[in-house]
């Protein structure tokens, strides 16, 4: 009789454990392709969707993609080249180039600019000044020269 009880108890535990494993819930594996299987997504789907949304927003805004500014090499600073500010406004034209500086002629006069101050992007040569700042520097330099 004791042996029959042990067999019944073992069978009950085995069958009960099997039923518990058949339940689905958090942390339990789901058969791929099953009707109630969750949608599978890769870890980078969210980032890809965000990148796509940003690209589309920039395209809708019609913003041109300007190349990042880099330091200009001395050979790129040549007489006759236009010089712009970071927003693309023309500051002036390079009148002459010497060993360490270039003379930039603006609407209000001329000023000597060190070669290492020039940058360049896809639009040409740049200075890290706004048009207003550049015009003030030119005016001050020409006022003191008189």
Phi, psi and omega in degrees: 000319179298321180294322179294322178294319179295320178294317180295319179295316179296319179294319179296317179293320181293314180292321179295321179292324178295320179293323180293324180288338182282346181285142177260146178184186180302131177088351179268142180292148179239138179292122180296133181093353177293156183301320183261019179288138178290158178292131181271130179230145176281166183292340184259005181300318180297317179293320179295319178295321178295316178300318180296317180296320179295315178301315180296322179295320178293322179294319178294323181288343178071025180283125176288145179272107178269144178290149179293139180289141176229160178300138177281142175277151182307324180290343180275343179271099185235153179300138180094349180283140175284148177240132183240163172271181184297335180271355177101358179287137181287125178270322182172193181234142178287122181272317179206159180231130174247188184302317186240355184210164176232146177265120179254123179263119177252185181295331184259002180143199184240153177212146178269130184238130177299143182300326182289351178279347183275140172239178177211152171217198183291346178268345180129212183280147183227155166235147182276053178224152171280166179300319180297317179296317180297314180300322178294318178297318179296315180298315179296318180294320181284331177293317181287337180282341183277000000 
